[in-house]
Structures are given as C-alpha cells and as structure tokens.
C-alpha cells in the first residue's frame, strides 16, 4: 500500500528542518534542502518499518490542505 505524506521544510541557522505534517514525530535536519529531503524520506521509511514491526498502523494522510494569502 502506498500513502502520500506532506513534508514541511523550514529554514534554520544550520540549513533546513524537515517534518512530516501528518506525523510530527518524523523530523530531521540537513545542511541543504536536498540533504534534508533525503534524510526526511529515510526517516519516514524507518518510522513506517518500526510501526510495521510493532503491528501498528501508521497515520494516514486524510487531511485537506490549502495555503491562504494574507497581506500583512
């Protein structure tokens, strides 16, 4: 079974922090966006495997997301 997850990347002093929106425990950092993306994908795969070992269902993406533009 395949499932889509939403990645959020935030610039930080040392590069980027990446986090899975639907699964906030899946978080990592990288010095470049590309490194962070690769590390986040690896962390997500590891969490899916860990949940499978524990016979638990990983959180599934059932959310609706949109971006709102607000003038500030």
Buried (B, 14 or more C-beta within 10 A) or exposed (E): EEEEBEBEBEEEEEBBBBBBEBBEEBBBBBEEEEBBBBBBBEBBEEBBEEBEEEEEEBBEBEEEEEEEEEEE
